[in-house]
Amino acid sequence: MRERKVGATDRAALIAALKSCYPDARIRVGIGSNETINFFAGLASYRSADYSVEDTLAAICGSDLDVFPDMPDYQDRIVITPQLYVLKASINENQVMPATPDKDGFEHCACRTNPHYDIYYRFDHKGKQLTFALGTKRRTVMVEENTGWSWKLTRRSVLCMNSEKLERDFQDVFWNPIAVRIGRKVLCIQTVI
């Protein structure tokens, strides 16, 4: 059986990532609800909460750790204290992006739970192309229809049933986080932590 590698984030990198978030960003955390069990041993009973950037920075600065480990078996969570973890995605999705120039003709799509996690897109139904833009990045991919997929990103295209349905899904409030995730993958936007 293959051993899972547990990552870690140093204090300076985590603070820098938080300082490059939007000032009004909400950072998703887990707060332990059982004081005899801690997050260093893995997921325990907890309640979720949204911290401000300032509250998250205060928790990091108040921690005794200099390097914050990933939670065992949950590499998407960073343990700050035995009773507090931070969800990595909530930091990565709140990074300040440069303004998108020349967005005429593009539709704006923002995640329903986080207005800072967004993308601009434009469909060309006749040419079977989809263009994504965010900040100074812009990229066009082909749309392959009648594939049996609602949507699936490959290296060169987006597979779907048809481009009109895909566009409706991008506009749907329930599905738009997936549209943002696809667009950011197409644009090769890297995570910071």
Residue frames relative to the residue before (quaternion, step in Angstrom):
aa qw qx qy qz dx dy dz
M 1.0000 0.0000 0.0000 0.0000 0.00 0.00 0.00
R 0.4270 -0.7199 0.4959 0.2312 3.55 -0.92 0.98
E 0.3841 -0.7189 0.5320 0.2294 3.57 -0.97 0.88
R 0.3935 -0.7078 0.5351 0.2406 3.54 -1.02 0.82
K 0.3650 -0.7234 0.5482 0.2072 3.51 -0.97 0.90
V 0.2390 -0.7647 0.5850 0.1263 3.56 -0.81 1.03
G 0.2838 -0.7762 0.5431 0.1486 3.55 -0.78 1.05
A 0.1626 -0.7600 0.6186 0.1152 3.51 -1.35 0.09
T 0.2102 -0.7567 0.6094 0.1091 3.54 -1.21 0.61
D 0.3438 -0.7502 0.5154 0.2308 3.58 -0.73 0.97
R 0.7047 -0.5037 0.3212 0.3826 3.51 -1.27 0.61
A 0.6753 0.5093 -0.3061 0.4369 3.61 0.82 -0.97
A 0.6658 0.4976 -0.3052 0.4647 3.61 0.95 -0.86
L 0.6639 0.5032 -0.3049 0.4616 3.58 0.97 -0.82
I 0.6489 0.5012 -0.3117 0.4802 3.58 0.99 -0.80
A 0.6449 0.5151 -0.3203 0.4649 3.60 0.97 -0.84
A 0.6446 0.5172 -0.3226 0.4614 3.60 0.97 -0.83
L 0.6770 0.4857 -0.2959 0.4672 3.59 0.94 -0.82
K 0.6609 0.5063 -0.3101 0.4589 3.58 1.03 -0.74
S 0.6840 0.4424 -0.2971 0.4982 3.60 1.20 -0.31
C 0.4732 0.6333 -0.4547 0.4101 3.58 1.26 0.40
Y 0.6159 -0.5035 0.4364 0.4205 3.56 -1.28 0.30
P 0.5705 -0.6341 0.3926 0.3440 3.62 -0.93 0.80
D 0.7399 0.3881 -0.2320 0.4981 3.62 1.05 -0.66
A 0.3357 0.7653 -0.4883 0.2515 3.59 1.25 0.29
R 0.2685 -0.7201 0.6181 0.1655 3.51 -1.24 0.63
I 0.1953 -0.7918 0.5750 0.0655 3.55 -0.72 1.15
R 0.3500 -0.7543 0.5244 0.1831 3.58 -0.70 1.12
V 0.0078 -0.7928 0.6078 -0.0442 3.54 -0.82 1.08
G 0.2729 -0.7041 0.6215 0.2088 3.50 -1.38 0.22
I 0.1557 -0.7856 0.5964 0.0536 3.55 -0.84 1.02
G 0.4611 -0.7083 0.4669 0.2601 3.55 -0.71 1.09
S 0.2144 -0.7922 0.5602 0.1122 3.56 -0.97 0.84
N 0.7000 0.3353 -0.2504 0.5787 3.56 1.30 0.04
E 0.3219 -0.8096 0.4620 0.1654 3.59 -0.32 1.25
T 0.6306 0.5374 -0.3478 0.4388 3.61 1.18 -0.29
I 0.7063 0.3511 -0.2337 0.5685 3.60 1.27 -0.27
N 0.1007 -0.8191 0.5616 0.0601 3.58 -0.96 0.76
F 0.6404 -0.5778 0.3738 0.3412 3.54 -1.29 0.46
F 0.5281 0.6166 -0.4274 0.3978 3.63 1.18 -0.22
A 0.6851 0.4595 -0.2694 0.4969 3.57 1.21 -0.51
G 0.6959 -0.4117 0.2766 0.5193 3.59 1.25 -0.12
L 0.7365 -0.4063 0.2952 0.4531 3.53 -1.31 -0.02
A 0.0375 -0.7735 0.6323 -0.0232 3.51 -0.93 1.02
S 0.6990 -0.4170 0.3148 0.4883 3.57 -1.22 -0.08
Y 0.0837 0.7953 -0.5874 0.1240 3.54 -0.90 0.98
R 0.2374 -0.7045 0.6305 0.2230 3.50 -1.39 0.03
S 0.4226 -0.7048 0.5147 0.2446 3.54 -1.05 0.77
A 0.0182 0.7731 -0.6338 0.0177 3.52 -1.22 0.60
D 0.3327 -0.6964 0.5901 0.2369 3.55 -1.31 0.30
Y 0.1625 -0.7790 0.6020 0.0654 3.56 -0.71 1.15
S 0.4778 -0.5948 0.5434 0.3501 3.54 -1.26 0.37
V 0.6599 -0.4760 0.3785 0.4411 3.57 -1.25 0.23
E 0.6532 0.5276 -0.3145 0.4428 3.60 0.95 -0.88
D 0.6600 0.4989 -0.3076 0.4699 3.60 0.96 -0.86
T 0.6453 0.5116 -0.3177 0.4700 3.58 1.02 -0.78
L 0.6434 0.5081 -0.3175 0.4765 3.59 0.98 -0.83
A 0.6392 0.5230 -0.3272 0.4593 3.59 0.98 -0.79
A 0.6488 0.5074 -0.3196 0.4685 3.60 0.98 -0.81
I 0.6539 0.5026 -0.3150 0.4697 3.61 0.98 -0.81
C 0.6820 0.4794 -0.2878 0.4714 3.58 0.90 -0.91
G 0.6837 0.4819 -0.2813 0.4704 3.60 1.13 -0.57
S 0.5463 0.6225 -0.3951 0.3974 3.58 1.27 -0.19
D 0.4911 -0.6627 0.4876 0.2861 3.55 -1.18 0.61
L 0.6042 0.5961 -0.3441 0.4016 3.60 1.23 -0.31
D 0.2866 -0.7178 0.6019 0.2008 3.54 -1.26 0.52
V 0.7384 0.2029 -0.1307 0.6297 3.54 1.28 -0.50
F 0.2258 -0.7963 0.5544 0.0869 3.54 -0.77 1.12
P 0.2974 -0.7865 0.5137 0.1706 3.60 -0.53 1.14
D 0.5189 -0.5554 0.5308 0.3749 3.51 -1.33 0.33
M 0.5410 -0.5959 0.4722 0.3595 3.55 -1.15 0.58
P 0.5297 -0.6287 0.4493 0.3498 3.62 -0.87 0.84
D 0.8452 0.1180 -0.1558 0.4974 3.56 -0.95 1.06
Y 0.7333 0.2955 -0.2139 0.5737 3.62 1.26 0.08
Q 0.0798 -0.8557 0.5108 0.0215 3.57 0.36 1.25
D 0.5844 0.5628 -0.3826 0.4420 3.61 1.24 0.08
R 0.6931 0.4161 -0.2618 0.5271 3.59 1.32 0.10
I 0.2034 -0.7613 0.6051 0.1136 3.57 -1.02 0.86
V 0.3256 -0.7499 0.5462 0.1824 3.56 -0.77 1.07
I 0.2174 -0.7901 0.5665 0.0872 3.57 -0.71 1.15
T 0.7572 -0.0375 0.0482 0.6503 3.56 1.02 -0.89
P 0.6947 -0.4551 0.3130 0.4608 3.63 -1.17 0.15
Q 0.7790 0.3257 -0.1637 0.5102 3.58 1.13 -0.56
L 0.7387 0.3471 -0.2189 0.5347 3.64 1.24 0.28
Y 0.0230 0.7692 -0.6386 0.0004 3.55 -1.00 0.87
V 0.2961 -0.7215 0.6004 0.1768 3.55 -1.34 0.43
L 0.3894 -0.6981 0.5518 0.2378 3.57 -1.00 0.84
K 0.4714 -0.7100 0.4483 0.2698 3.60 -0.63 1.13
A 0.6424 0.5542 -0.3322 0.4121 3.58 0.91 -0.90
S 0.6445 0.5324 -0.3432 0.4283 3.60 0.99 -0.70
I 0.6392 0.4701 -0.3278 0.5128 3.60 1.19 -0.43
N 0.6772 0.5058 -0.2980 0.4437 3.59 0.86 -0.94
E 0.7143 0.4638 -0.2559 0.4573 3.59 0.97 -0.82
N 0.6920 0.4553 -0.2752 0.4879 3.60 1.26 -0.15
Q 0.3681 0.7392 -0.4902 0.2788 3.59 1.21 0.30
V 0.4881 -0.6515 0.4931 0.3069 3.57 -0.99 0.84
M 0.1440 -0.7774 0.6101 0.0512 3.56 -0.83 1.07
P 0.5345 -0.6114 0.4528 0.3680 3.60 -1.05 0.59
A 0.6229 -0.5383 0.4081 0.3945 3.56 -1.22 0.50
T 0.3950 -0.7096 0.5338 0.2355 3.56 -1.11 0.72
P 0.2392 -0.7824 0.5554 0.1488 3.60 -0.47 1.14
D 0.8456 0.1761 -0.1178 0.4900 3.56 -1.27 0.38
K 0.2534 0.7853 -0.5217 0.2166 3.56 0.65 1.13
D 0.3242 0.7407 -0.5157 0.2834 3.59 1.23 0.39
G 0.7870 0.2783 -0.2316 0.4995 3.56 -0.90 0.94
F 0.6343 0.5032 -0.3310 0.4847 3.58 1.28 -0.11
E 0.3600 -0.6774 0.5958 0.2379 3.53 -1.25 0.57
H 0.3198 -0.7279 0.5738 0.1965 3.55 -1.07 0.74
C 0.0484 -0.7855 0.6169 -0.0074 3.55 -0.91 0.93
A 0.0085 0.7905 -0.6105 0.0474 3.57 -0.67 1.16
C 0.5651 -0.6035 0.4496 0.3383 3.54 -1.07 0.76
R 0.5375 -0.6634 0.4203 0.3071 3.57 -0.93 0.88
T 0.7399 0.3969 -0.2295 0.4923 3.60 1.09 -0.58
N 0.7859 0.1687 -0.0921 0.5878 3.60 1.25 -0.27
P 0.2752 -0.8088 0.4952 0.1579 3.61 -0.18 1.21
H 0.6157 0.5533 -0.3487 0.4394 3.61 1.23 -0.30
Y 0.6340 0.4792 -0.3219 0.5146 3.58 1.26 -0.33
D 0.2667 0.7951 -0.4799 0.2579 3.54 0.10 1.33
I 0.1208 -0.7551 0.6411 0.0645 3.52 -1.43 0.13
Y 0.2616 -0.7058 0.6238 0.2106 3.55 -1.30 0.33
Y 0.0049 0.8059 -0.5913 0.0296 3.56 -1.00 0.82
R 0.0829 -0.7665 0.6347 0.0524 3.54 -1.31 0.46
F 0.2534 -0.7648 0.5791 0.1247 3.54 -0.86 1.06
D 0.0963 -0.7126 0.6891 0.0893 3.52 -1.22 0.68
H 0.2265 -0.8299 0.4965 0.1163 3.56 0.06 1.33
K 0.6561 0.5048 -0.3234 0.4584 3.62 0.97 -0.74
G 0.7446 0.3976 -0.2105 0.4931 3.56 0.91 -0.93
K 0.3447 -0.7672 0.4714 0.2653 3.58 1.36 -0.06
Q 0.5072 0.6165 -0.4384 0.4129 3.54 0.86 1.06
L 0.1454 -0.7530 0.6378 0.0717 3.52 -1.27 0.57
T 0.1231 -0.7983 0.5886 0.0338 3.56 -0.73 1.12
F 0.1445 -0.7686 0.6197 0.0652 3.54 -0.98 0.96
A 0.0125 -0.7848 0.6196 0.0016 3.56 -1.16 0.65
L 0.1735 0.7386 -0.6440 0.0978 3.53 -1.20 0.69
G 0.8070 0.0454 -0.0860 0.5825 3.55 -0.70 1.08
T 0.7770 -0.2885 0.2357 0.5074 3.58 -0.83 -0.96
K 0.5751 0.5937 -0.3779 0.4171 3.60 1.26 -0.02
R 0.0674 0.7613 -0.6411 0.0695 3.52 -1.11 0.81
R 0.1153 0.7895 -0.5941 0.1023 3.58 -0.95 0.90
T 0.2306 -0.7590 0.5992 0.1082 3.53 -1.10 0.84
V 0.0663 -0.7738 0.6295 0.0259 3.55 -1.03 0.88
M 0.5352 -0.6085 0.4827 0.3319 3.54 -1.24 0.46
V 0.2701 -0.7184 0.6158 0.1781 3.55 -1.23 0.57
E 0.1340 -0.7803 0.6084 0.0546 3.58 -0.71 1.11
E 0.2064 -0.8129 0.5394 0.0751 3.55 -0.60 1.18
N 0.8091 0.2969 -0.2271 0.4534 3.54 -1.41 0.26
T 0.3831 0.7478 -0.4573 0.2913 3.56 1.02 0.83
G 0.5287 -0.6201 0.4216 0.3977 3.60 1.22 -0.31
W 0.6331 0.5016 -0.3296 0.4888 3.58 1.27 -0.08
S 0.4659 -0.6108 0.5473 0.3321 3.57 -1.16 0.59
W 0.7079 -0.2725 0.1594 0.6319 3.52 1.11 -0.89
K 0.1145 0.7563 -0.6380 0.0882 3.50 -1.11 0.76
L 0.2942 -0.7588 0.5601 0.1550 3.53 -0.88 0.99
T 0.0834 -0.7484 0.6557 0.0552 3.53 -1.00 0.91
R 0.7359 -0.4140 0.2735 0.4607 3.60 -1.22 -0.04
R 0.8145 0.2713 -0.1162 0.4995 3.59 0.98 -0.76
S 0.8234 0.1440 -0.0463 0.5470 3.59 1.16 -0.33
V 0.3777 -0.6453 0.5980 0.2888 3.49 -1.43 0.03
L 0.2551 -0.7622 0.5796 0.1340 3.56 -0.74 1.09
C 0.1284 0.7925 -0.5861 0.1090 3.59 -0.98 0.83
M 0.6286 -0.4975 0.4182 0.4271 3.56 -1.33 0.01
N 0.7273 -0.2533 0.1511 0.6197 3.57 0.96 -0.96
S 0.6241 -0.6046 0.3539 0.3461 3.56 -1.10 0.68
E 0.6117 0.5471 -0.3625 0.4417 3.61 1.07 -0.59
K 0.6536 0.4865 -0.3085 0.4908 3.60 0.99 -0.81
L 0.6254 0.5342 -0.3374 0.4580 3.57 0.99 -0.77
E 0.6544 0.5001 -0.3137 0.4725 3.59 0.96 -0.82
R 0.6332 0.5143 -0.3347 0.4716 3.62 0.99 -0.74
D 0.6406 0.5161 -0.3229 0.4679 3.58 1.02 -0.79
F 0.6281 0.5296 -0.3332 0.4626 3.61 1.01 -0.77
Q 0.7039 0.4575 -0.2614 0.4764 3.60 1.05 -0.74
D 0.5588 0.6118 -0.3843 0.4072 3.59 1.23 -0.36
V 0.5041 -0.6852 0.4427 0.2836 3.58 -0.79 1.05
F 0.6470 0.5313 -0.3242 0.4405 3.58 1.02 -0.71
W 0.7758 0.3763 -0.1766 0.4747 3.59 0.91 -0.94
N 0.5093 0.7071 -0.4197 0.2540 3.63 1.10 -0.37
P 0.5571 0.5703 -0.4409 0.4124 3.70 1.01 -0.30
I 0.6264 0.5240 -0.3396 0.4666 3.59 1.10 -0.63
A 0.6156 0.5372 -0.3429 0.4636 3.59 1.04 -0.74
V 0.6513 0.5031 -0.3136 0.4736 3.58 0.96 -0.84
R 0.6510 0.5160 -0.3169 0.4578 3.59 0.92 -0.88
I 0.6498 0.5023 -0.3173 0.4742 3.61 0.93 -0.86
G 0.6735 0.5095 -0.2998 0.4437 3.59 0.86 -0.96
R 0.6805 0.4785 -0.2953 0.4698 3.57 0.94 -0.82
K 0.6094 0.5206 -0.3561 0.4805 3.60 1.12 -0.54
V 0.6351 0.5272 -0.3306 0.4577 3.58 0.96 -0.85
L 0.7215 0.4333 -0.2373 0.4852 3.59 0.99 -0.86
C 0.3787 -0.7546 0.4570 0.2798 3.61 1.33 -0.02
I 0.2407 0.7570 -0.5620 0.2306 3.58 0.89 0.92
Q 0.2923 -0.8001 0.5100 0.1200 3.54 -0.54 1.24
T 0.4756 -0.6296 0.5265 0.3165 3.53 -1.23 0.51
V 0.4405 -0.7093 0.4847 0.2605 3.58 -1.14 0.55
I 0.7813 0.1455 -0.1129 0.5963 3.59 1.18 -0.45
